[in-house]
Amino acid sequence: MAATKPADTRHLELRHLTWFATIYVPRPLQATLGRKLSRSLGTHDLGAAQRLRHKVVAEFNDRIAVASRGASVAAPGDFMALALEDRAVLTVGEDGGIGDRAYWIEETHGEEAAQAYFRVASGRSTPLAHHVDGWLAEAQYPARSRVQHKGTVAELERWCVAQGVSADVEAVTRQVAGKFIASAVAGKAARATINRKLSTMRAYWGWLVNRGHATGDPWTGQRLAPGRLSQDDDAGVRPFTAAELSKLLTGGADAVLSDFIRVAALTGARVESIAQLKVRECQGGTFHVLRDKTKSGTRRFPIHSGLTALIAARCEGKAPGDWLFSECSATGTGSRSAAVVKRFRTYRIGLGIHDPVAGRRGSQVNFHSLRKFFVTAAIQAGQPEHIVQQIIGHKQQGITMGVYHGGDTQDRLRECVESVKLPTREPTPPAQPPDWQATP
């Protein structure tokens, strides 16, 4: 038996058994006309309402057209919010619904605006950033990662516009994705930066496919050609030598930077993880790292005896929820270490500690070299790799260590931490510059 064709109720609403003619008002005009125009057709009969509605809807469209003459000319993107709203409540039809609205937009704002509206309202295209907030909310990324992910999608939108490509999900084919990556390479972006962008796109499109918002993932298999890593990447950074670290410790760094250098060298922690430490996370002779780059970065390990006095002094007089390094302030991305990294670079280069590679940006040494110093010193002291991994927050490898191993004792971790020694040369007293926090 053939299915019954649904009744045509475009521009119709049934209220208390009476049919009303209705039409939604474009968002730019809602302050003047309201969200929608509505009028009773004075009938309980659907067939009569279907005949009567056309005259009323035409009148409503005339009112909207008159109101729009006083409104500014809209760009195609100005109708995206309306299109996304209409996508859920209007019906595609040759002489009503979305088609009527598109016709009105063409008459009042031009063909380009009408086409852009119709593609989105009819479900034929989805703006690139439309589902980003939903994806990020479900994925529960940390604040800094959310900002980076949204920025990457926004960058793809801008690039599409500049290339004459429609900035919607459906327009991003494998060829378009490949060109986007090629443009980043041509712009001499660091490999780590390009890989981070690829990671964002794979995660976002994977979610879109899983939720039924996209039919395919053009980013799967997209990768950079094998090659030597840029010196901006962690893999191209080497550890500081003992002589270099001695110079950093005795070069007269300000008190805050001096403390950062010591903590990093004797913990192997990332600079942002150090900046994110709170007083309550430095109690009982251990560091409890809760805000690190990766899930495996959450860890607890003993405080090196060479840091005991430093940590005690920084905790003194502070509440448990206060920052250990209260001099640092957060940037727009949530990073609290940006000023530290910049100041360290200036300080390092001023001491002549710089290891550039011809034809490449950056240096083979940076703040991350302190983390690599710790790892190198611990391994050279005979500490097992899996113990070092637990202290620096690296994921354990293999089924035995990665799945079944519950972690070593604090005594065993302390043995590893204490095996790392700083150069024996006595440092000069650091100087505290005025208004350290204000320096970007």
N, C-alpha and C positions, 0 to 999 in steps of 0.2 A: 504494500500500500504506500502510495507516495506521501511524503511528509507534507504537512500543512504549511503553506507559505505564511510567515509572520505578518501581522497587520502593519500597515504603513502608518506610523505615528510620528513621523518627522514634524518638528515644530509643534507638537501637541503634548499637552499634559492633562491628565484626568484628576480633577479635584472635586471631592464630594459629589461624584457622579456627573459632573459637568466638565466638558472639554474646553481647554484654554489654548489659544495660540501663543507660542513663546519663541523668542529668539535671543541668543546670548550676545551681549554687547562686547566689542573688542576692548581689551584691557585699557588702552590709552583713553577710552571715552567713558569708562565706568564711573569716574568721579562725577560726570555730567548726567549720564542716563541711567546709572545703576548697573548691576551685574547682568540683568536680562530684562527684556521687555515682555509683558504678558497681558493678555486681554481675554475675557470670557467670550466664547462663541455662542453661548446661550442654548446649547443642545446637549442631550445625553447620548445622541446617536453618533457613532464613529464615522459612518459614511457621510453624514451631513457636515461633521467637523472637518473631514478631509476636503470637502468642496469649499467650505467657508474660509479655511486657513490662508489660502493663497493671497487673497486681497489684503488680509491683515498683515501677513508677513511682508508683502510688498510695501505697505505703509511703514512698517517698522524699519525696513531697509532704507526707505527715504529719510526717516528721522535720523538714522545713523549716518547717512551720507551728508545730511545738512550739518550735523554736529561735527563731522570730521573735517569740514572745510576750515574750521577754526583751529584744527589741530596741526601740529608740525608734521612734515613729511617723514614717514617712518622708513628706516632701513630694513632689509629683510630680517635681520636678527631681532628686530623689535617685536615681531609677531610670534617668536618662538614660545614664550610663556603661554600665549593664547592658544597656539597650535597644540601644545602638549596637554592643555586643559581640554580642548575640543576633542582631542584624540580619544578621550575616555567617555565623552558624553554625547557627541554628535554622530550622525550616520552619513557615510559617503553616499551621495545620490546625484543623479544627473541634474535635477532641478531643485535641490534642497540640501539642507544640512551643510556639510563641509564645502560642497560645490558652491552653494550660495555665498558662504563667507569668503571663499577664494575669489569669486567674481566681484564682490564688493571691494576687497583689498586691491584687486587689479584696477578697478575704476578709480579708487581714491589714492592709491599709493604706488601703483605701477606693477608691471608684469613680474619683475624679479621678486618683489615682496610676496606677491600672490603665489608664485611657484614654490618659494621657500616655505611658506605657510602650508600649502597643500601637501607637500612631500611629508612634512612632519605630522600634520593632523591626520593624514590618511594612513599613517604607519609605514610609509615607504622609506623613511629615513629617520634616524635618531641622532640628535646632537651628541658629539663625542663625550661631553662632560655630563650628560643628563643623568647617568646612573653612578657617577663617581662617588657621591656622598653615600649612597646605599651600599656600595661595595666596601668603602672604607669603614662604615659603621659595623658591617657584618664581620669584616676581617679583624677589627680591633687593633689596628696598628698604633704604635706610640705616636704622640703629637708630631714629632719631627718628621717621621716617615710619612704621615698623612700630608703634611705640607709639601714634601718632596714629590709624592705621587700625584697630587693635584697639579703641582707645577709642571710635571712632565706631560700630563694630558693636555694642559693649557698650551704648552709649547708645541705639541702636535697640532692642536687647533690652529695656532698662528701660522705654523709652517704650511698647513693645508691651504689656508686662505692665500698665503703668499705664492703658492704654487698653482693656484686656480683649481684646487681640488675641493669638492664639497666637504665641509668639516663635520661629517657624520660617520657613524659606525660602519654603515653599509659601503661607504666610498673607500674605506681603507682595505685595499686588496693586498696581496703579497707583494705585488710590484710597488705599490705606494709605500708599504712598510719598508721595503728594501731601499727605496730612494730616501726615505727619512733617515735611516741609519747611515746611508752613504753621505748625506749632507752633514751629519754630525762628524763623520770621519774627515770630510773635506774642511770642516771648520776647526780641525785640529783639537777636538775635545779629547780628554784623557780616556784611555780604554776603560778605566774603572767607571767613569761617568757614563760612557755609552752603554756599558753592561748594566749599570743601574737603571738606565732608561728602558733597556730591553726587558729587564726584570719587571718593571712596572707594567709595561704593555702586556707581557705574557700573563701576569697575575690578573690584570683588569679584564682582558679579553677572555681568559679562562672562566672568570666569574660570569661574564656576559653570556657565554655559551651555555654554562651550567644553568643559568636562570632563564634561558630562552630568549635573551635579548639580542643574540647574534647567532648566525648559522655556522660560522667557522672562525678559526683563529689564524690570522695572517702572520702572527709573530712566532708561531711554533717553527723551530728550525732556523730562525734568523739569528745569526751570530757573526762575530767579527772573524775575518780570516786569521789563521795562525800567524803570529808575529811576535816580535820582542815587545815586552810591556813598556809603557811609558813610565818615566821616573816619577810620575804623580801617583802611580799605583803602589799599594803596599808591597807587592811582590818585587818591585824594583828598588825598595828601600833596604839598606843594610843596617846592622847594629852599629852603635857608636863604639869606637875603640876605647880602651882604658884611658889613653892619653886625651882623647876628645872629651870623654865624660869628666875627667879630672879638671879640664879647662872650663867646662860648663859649671862645675861645682865651685870653682874658685874664681870665676870671672866677675864677681860682684853683681849678680842678678838681684833684682828687688826681692823682698821677702816672700811675696806671693809666688813669683815665678820660681824662686829657689825651692820653695816647698813642693811645688808641682813636680819639679825635676826629680827631687829625692823620692817622692811617693811613687812616681812612674817607674823609676829605676829599680826600686825595691819591691814592687808589686807586679810589674808587667801589665798594669791596667791601662786601658785606653784613656786618653785625655778627657773625653766627655764623661766616662764612667767616674773618674776622679771628681770632676766638677759637680756631678750629680749626687755625691755622697752626702748624707745627712748625719748629724751628731749621733743619733740613736743607732746608726749603722756602723759605728766605729767603737762600740762598747765591748767590754769583756775580753779585750785582747784580740779581737777579730774584726775584719772588714766583712760586711754583708752587702754585696753588690746586687742591687735590685733593678737598676736601670742601665742595661748594657745594650750593645748593638744587636745581639742575637738572644734567643731563648736559652741557649746553653750558657750564656754569659751570667745568668743568675747564679750566685755562688757565695760561699762563706769560707774564708781562709784566714790564718793567723797574721797578725800585724808584725812585721819585721822589728826586731829589737832596736834597729837603727832608726825606727820611726816612732818609737813609743813616746818620747818626749815631745816630738813635733805634734803628734795627734792629740796628746793630752793638753798641750798649750792651745791648740785650735778648738778643742771642745770646752775649755774652761769658760764658765759664765754663760754658756749658751743653752737654750732649751733643746730637748731631744729632737724636735722637728726642724731645727735650724740647719742651714747649710754648713758643712764643714769649711768650705771655701766661700764665706759670705761675701767676699769682695767681687765675686763673679755675678754677672747679670745675664738674663736670657735674651737671646735675639728673637726676631720674629718667627724663626723656625723652632724655637724652644731650646736651642743649643746654649749651654752656659760656658762653653770652652773657646768660643771664637776669638775672644780677645787674648786668651792665653796662647793660642796657636800663633796668632799674628805677632805678639810680643816675643815669643820664643824664637821665631824666625829672625826677627830683627837682631835679637841678642846673639843668636848663634852665628849669623853672618858677620856681626861686628867683632866676634872673636876669631874670625877667619876659618870657621868650621863650615865648609861648603864643599860639596863633591858633585859638581855638575857633569853632565855628559854632553858632548858636542852635538848640536843639532836637536837637542831635546829640552823641554821645559823642566823646571824644578831641580831637585838635588837628590842624591842617593841617601842623604841623611835628613831627617826631620824629627818631629816629636815622637813619631812612631818608632824611631830608632831606639828610644829608651825601652819600649816594650820588647824589642828584639834583643836589646842588651840583656835584659832579665832572662829571657828564654835561653840565649846562648850561654850565659854564665851558669845557669842551673844545669843545663845538659853537660857542659864541660866539667861541672863538679860531680858528675856521675848520677844525677837524678834521673829516674825513669821518665820517659816521655809522657805516659798517661798521668803521672803525678803533676807534671808541669802543665799539662792541658787543663786539669781541674783548677789550678790556681789562676790561669790567665783567661779561663772561660771559653776554651775551645771544645768543640763537640768530640766526644770519645768515638773512636773508630772501631768497626767490627761489631759482631753480635755480642760477644762476651763482654767487652768493655762498654759498648754503646747501649746495650739493652739490659744485661744482667748485673753488671757491676754497680753497686750502690754507693760507691765513693769511698775514699780512704779516710782514715782517722785524722783528726786535727793535729795530733802529734806527728803523724807521717808528713802532713802538709807543712807543718812548722819546720821540720828538718829540711825540706826542699827550699822554703823561703829563706831560712837562715844560711843556706849554702851560697847565696848570692852576696858578694861583697863589693862595696864601692871602692874606688881607688883610695889609697891610704893618705894621700896628700891632704893636709888640713885646709879647709876652705876659708876665705876671707869673709868677715861679717857682711851680710847682704844689706843693701840700702832700700828703704821703703820710699818710693816716689810719691809725691802728693797726688791725691785723687786717682789712684790706680784704676778704679772701676770705670772712670770716665774715658779711659783710653780704649779706642775700638780695637 
